Amino acid sequence: MSLMVGCMRYDTTAALFDGRASIAGHDVEMRTGVVVPEIFARMMRDGEFDVAELGLGFYLRDLDRDPRFVALPAFPNRVFRHSCVYVNVDSGIETPTDLHGRTIGEFGMYSQDSGVWAKGVLGDEYGFRPEACRWVIGGLDSPMAPFDFVPQVRPEGVEIADEPDRALSDLLERGEIDALFSANVPRCVQEGSPRVRRLFPDYVPVERDWFRRTGIFPMMHAVVVRRDALEAHPDLARAAYQGFLDAKDVARDHYLGMGRRLYQVQTMLPWASALAEEDLALMGEDWWPYGIDANRTAIEAFLRYQHEQGLSPRRRTVEEVFAAELLET
């Protein structure tokens, strides 16, 4: 079978692009995009790919309506999210509960994956309540209407407005919004604006402590298969899962092998090898696991957050969300 696969080229997927990993029994054509929402749009709007990277929350919104995809427990994109909350320095926001009553920007849609994680974690840890805030949805560094390729869920009791004409980064710097939840670093921060900072300026020890206590490394995206492709080729779910797992393990084995032997010579970043040693000490050698068993706690947390934030009509189970033949992974 000729197979069209869409995803970003990360460490976790590069081996599929260069042929060091493959999807057994299939001739694979790898495609990517300039930014990851482009891949999501091409999959959700046109079903362009047989297999694709898709935001986990995007997938759940599709699953709650007319399910066209089946998720595999392969997670090519994971990020801790205490770092994704930015505040205007004149807003008076010092703690997560100071966000209550404020106006907060969010890119593309209310509670995309990074926002779901951030709101959920701040809720568990600090009592943050999203419904106690006003939300503005728009483009990050340039004006943009909300995503039109995914259902825009607006939970009852949450004040949400669209801002298609002005960039959220500019609004934050000018103090027209008090805070911003963003997976990507806004332009005003990249340019060193003194008017904006992170809610957690020293976020790394906060995130490390949270991982130490919870064991959760948040997944943003999963791999999905088009349901019609899976019906035509029942082996596809397991073959695609194994291919993405093999690609991720190629990257992991590089860090554990050559990356540790050739100390600090394979990257332009000083002390990157020391960081890798710290991560291994905290997270172990399989710090980026695929499969259900190793990720059940994280997946269940995300599903709980989806329901608590009014994004899913009920709290789904892991077994409902992922391909049945991969539940034992």
Secondary structure by P-SEA (a helix, b strand, c coil): cbbbbbbcccccccccccccccccccbbbbbbcccaaaaaaaaaacccccbbbbcaaaaaaaaacccccccccccccccccccccccccccccccccccccbbbbbccccccaaaaaaaaaaaaccccccccbbbbbccccccccccccccccccccbbbbbbccccaaaaaaaccccccccccccccccccccccccccccaaaaaaaaaaacccccccbbbbccaaaaaaccaaaaaaaaaaaaaaaaaaaaaaccccccccccccccaaaaaaaaaaaccccccccccccccaaaaaaaaaaaaaacccccccccccccccccccc
